[in-house]
């Protein structure tokens, strides 16, 4: 069977990738310690509850399922926490990845799809951002991801472990069937925080800065629907299985939206006002982050049919309301 080990498969993007893998006739094996993931989000294949730093558990799951490839999502991702507690990020994100890649080589696996981030670019000098832009991350989270990319580069040269590193911009939205969605704890992402403000789960949305050098004064970001992101992982997997060389690709739409445009879209889709409180800028927030996804379109056939802003908001809202009304009965994804 075409098993694929999905490390972090109970998380937000990992669980959507599992659904996409199953639809493409692979068997995803979700491997997750459930620190941020949710058991209820594992619905399309076997589940192994274990930590990425547990060498024996990794060795056992690789021996049991003999996967043809690995998708690696298991990383801590809170930028602020990475600044206040960098050892946690380097131990898990870098140390855990090193253990995983070592065991992959020992098991004879030669293909890894790696969940990277636009945070490797830091504050870009120009947008849209191509893959050959300078990588100057400004926090331990971004540095840990860049370190993992470099480890994979060296493992390819030394051991033949080929990889595709996918640098996400802003993953957003939820499964169109509302089977899984986004539920980070704590939730820091803009769109779910805005929906929480709409429903009164939080008193207001903090708007961090209105004096950026952008048309409306608020930061601009590139939002890609999580379903399109998951499909890109399957395309990256096939790219490797067809024998192609290691590579790195941006995953975004090439179109940016400001925070105020997101708020207007939420009000348009939900029909409800968003209570807002203006707050000071957050340190290190660049005014504009937009991908140049042209290489991914050419090499991987990247498509983003779900990534128009209203579809992103509508799917997130539908899942958010399902979770609110059904409570624990609704599958979560962190």
Secondary structure, 3 states (H helix, E strand, C coil): CCEEEEECCCCHHHHHHHHHHHHCCCEEEEEECCCCCCHHHCCCCCEEECCCCCHHHHHHHHHHHCCCEEEECCCCCCHHHHHHCHHHHHHHHHHHHHHHHHHHHHCCCCEEEEEEEHHHHCCCCCCCECCCCCCCCCCHHHHHHHHHHHHHHHHHHHHCCEEEEEEECEEECCCCCCCCCCCCCCCCCHHHHHHHHHHCCCCCEEEECCCCCCCCCCCEECEEEHHHHHHHHHHHHHHHHCCCCCEEEEECCCCCEEHHHHHHHHHHHHCCCCCEEEECCCCCCCCEECECCHHHHHHHCCCCCCCCHHHHHHHHHHHHHHHHHHHHHCCCCC
